[in-house]
Structure formats: C-alpha cells, structure tokens
Amino acid sequence: MHKYVQSTTQGNLRYYHTKYPPTPKLLVVSGLHGDEAGVIEPLFLHLTTQEKELPPTLFIPVMSPSAFERKQRKNKHGNDVNRIFGLNTGDTEEQVASSIVKAHAPYNLVVSFHEDHEYSQVYVYDVGTTPCEPDISSWRNAIHALSLDLLNGIDDPSDADLGYRFEEGYNHELAAKNSGEFEHWVIQENFAPRSLTLEIPAHATSYQKRGAIEATLQHLILPLFP
C-alpha cells in the first residue's frame, strides 16, 4: 500500500483515504450487501495501488460488516442497508457509515460498486448533474471488449424502489428520490452533486470484474475530474 494511503477505523467500519492529507474529492464504497464480496478485492487493490491517477479518495470497502460476515444481502438487524439511508431506522451500521460519509463531505462525486446475482449484464445508475459528463460511449466499448453484455430494459420490476429503465447499460436520473438508496441519499443531503452505481454480474470472471472496474474509473469517473 502506498505511504500516502491512510487507514482509519470507526466503530466496525474501516476506511481508507488516498493521497492523504488533502480533503477527499471522490467517495468510493462497496460491500453495501454482504453477498457481493467479489468486487471488493479488485477495487481495493486498484484504489490503493493506482491512486496517482485518481483525485484524493475516501474508500469504504465494506459498508455493512455484519451482512458481509453473514454473506447475505441483509445485515444482523434484518435490514438491506442500501434501502435505509436517511430514513432514521436506528440501524447502527447505517449510522456509522452515514457519520463517516458526512464527516468528509462534500465530494465532487460518489461511486458505489455492486455485484448482481440475477442479471448477466453490466449496468450503471447515474444520479444528479455536474458540468462535465462521463464518457459513456467509450465505457460501453470497454465493457463489450471484456465479453460482457450491457443491460437493456427494466432493472427489477419486482422491487418497488427500483424499476429504472436502462439503455445499453446506462440510466440517468437528474433528481434524487427519498428511497433510502445510498446513491440517492448522498445527492439529497448535498454531499455530492452526482453519484454513480456500477453493477457487475456476480458470475463474471476475476479478469472481467477487474476490467469493468478499470473501465468505470477511466471512462466514467476520471472525466468528471477535469
């Protein structure tokens, strides 16, 4: 790990600050669901060894530690943490995660990384606006080059909090909603003007997961930091 990467523990959450001590401009999180552990290691390795190409970054690799330990979507309180941000449920894991996010805000951009056990396609949620735009076309080409498909259509018609329509793996919502979803909560609270959420198929190979992470950093994240 680079000497300018600082590790901190608050409660049972460990987080990392790259290019320390400048104030973080980018917030990256993963592990919101305990059954999505496959994306954490390649993301951690990239952020802590290739940090020179990124702006100062705050990285929380495991946002729901008890769900991670249980290898389940819900945590020890029976909550899907990614449905309760800002809803005052009293969930201690959400409270610790929220306090860390608030303490270092504002950010220029917030990004969360997930794995999808149902779909075999890659897709990204985009919420909010910024003066610069991500390079969606190049990102799509990079994902296809990994022999991965992009989602077209509705993400999950059975989930009342979802139901977003995707075109070639991309959905953009200008306004956030009060759904308890992390990516909407950070916009509503004015912690950042924009957030991205990447979904990678859980069955993808390690090579494909690393490639999808790198493509997202290069084509969707970096263009928002001119």
N, C-alpha and C positions, 0 to 999 in steps of 0.2 A: 504494500500500500504506500502511496506517495506520502512524504513527510508533511505535506500541506493538507492532508485529509484528517479532520478531527472527528473522533468518535465520542458520543455522549449517550448516557442512559438516563431516561426519566421514567419513573415507575418501572414497568416491564417492557418499555419500548426503547430500542437502541436506534439512534440515527446518526448520520454522517454529514459533515459539512466539508465540501471540497473547496480548494483554493482559499482555505481559512487564512486570515480572519475576515475578508470582505463580506458584507451583507449578502446572503444568497438572493439571486435573481430568478433562479429556477427551482421549483419544488418537484421532486420525483418520488412517487410512492408505489409500493406493491404490497402483496400479502393482505389485501383487504378481505380476501376469502381464503380460508385455510386449505382448500383443495386446489389451490393454484400456485403451488410452490415451484413448479418447473421453470418459471420465468425469473425467479428471484436471483439465482446464482449468476446466470449470464449478464443480467442487468447490473448486479453488484460489481462484477469483475470489470465491466465496461466503464462504469461511472467512477470507479476508484483507481483505475489504471490508465484511462484515456481522458482524464479530467481536463487536460490542457485545451482540448478542442471545445469544451463547454464553458458557459458562464459559471460563476460561483453557484454551487448547487447544494441544496439540502435534500438528503435522500433518507427516506424511512422505508427500509426493506420489508418489514413485517408489521403492518398496521393493526392486525388482530392476532396477537400472540396465542391466545387460547384456542382460537379456531385453527391456527397453524399447527399447534400441538395435537389437536384432535383430528387434523386432516379433513376438516369438514367446512362447509360454507358458513355455518353459524358458530358463534363463539360460546363460551361457557354460560353466558346469560341467555342463550337461545336466540340471539339477535344476529341478523345479517348486518354487519357494521355499515355496509355500503347502502343501507336504507334508513339510517337513523341520525345522520349528521344534522345538527341544528334542531332536532326535534325534542330535546330535553327529556330523554328516556331515562337518564340516570345511569346508563351503561358506563362502567368505569373505563373500559378500553377506549370507547369513543371519546370520553372526557380527556384522557391522557393524550390521545392522538390530536384532538382539537386544540389542546393547550399548546402543544409543540408547534402546530401549524400557525396558530395565532401569534405566538411569541416571536416568530421570524418574519411575519408578513410586513409589508406587501411583497408579492412576487410579480415578475413580468409574465410568468407562465407557470401553470401547474399541469403535471402529466402523471397519469396512473397507468400501470401495466397489469393486465389480467390474462388469464387463460380461459378458454371456452371449451367445456367438455361436451357440448351439444353440437356445435357447428364446426365444420371442417374448413371454414373460410376465415380470413383475416378481415378485421374492420376497425374503424376508429370513430369515436364520438368527438365532436368539436363543439365547444360551448363558448359563447362570447365573441368579442372582436378585438383586434389590435391593428395598428397602422400597417404592419407587414403581414403577408399571407404565407402559409406553408406551401411547399412545392408538391401539391397533390399528384400531379402527373408523374413526376419522377419517382415519388414514393410508390405509386401503383406499379410502375415498370420494375422497380427494385423487388417488390413483393412477388410479382409474376416470375422474375428471374430466379427466385428461390423455389419454383414449382409449387407455389401456394396460390390458392384462389382467393378472390375478394367477394365479400357478401353483397348480394343484391336482394332487396326486399325488406320485409319487417324483421327486426332482430328477435323479438319474443312476443307474439300476440297474446300469450297466456299470462304475462306479467303486467299488472296494471300500471306499474311505474315505468315500463319501457314502451314498446310499440313504436320505435323510431324507424323511419324508412331509410335504407341505405342504397346508394348508387355507386357501384364499383368500390365497395368498402368504405364509403365516406358518408357521414351525416353531420350537418352543421346546424346547430340551434343558436340563434342570436341571443335569445333571452333564457336565463336560468329559471328553473321551477323549484318549488318547495317540496321536493320528493324525498329528502334525506340522502340522496345520492351525493357522494363526495364531490364529484366534478361540478355539480350544480351549486352545492353549498359554498364552495370557495368563491364562486362568482357572486352569489347573493350577498355574502359577507364582505365583498370588496377586497378580498385577499389577493385577487389577481383579476385582470380583465379577460383572461382566456384560459381554458383548460382543455386538455386532450386526454382521451382514454383509449388505449390500444388493447384490442382483444386478439390473442393469438391462439390457434387451435391447440388444445392440450396434447393431442396425438402427434403434433409436429415434431420433427427430429430436433436434437440439440443444435445442429447446424442451422436449421431453419429458424429456430427461436432466436439464436444469436443474430442471424441475418435480418430478421424482422425488427429486432431492437435497434440494430445499427442503422437500418433504413429509416426508421422513425426518427432517430436522433439526427441523421444527416439531412433529411428532406422535409420533416415536419417541425422539428424543434429549432434547429440552428437558423433557418430562415426567419424566425421570429425574433432573432437577436442580431440585428444588422450592425 
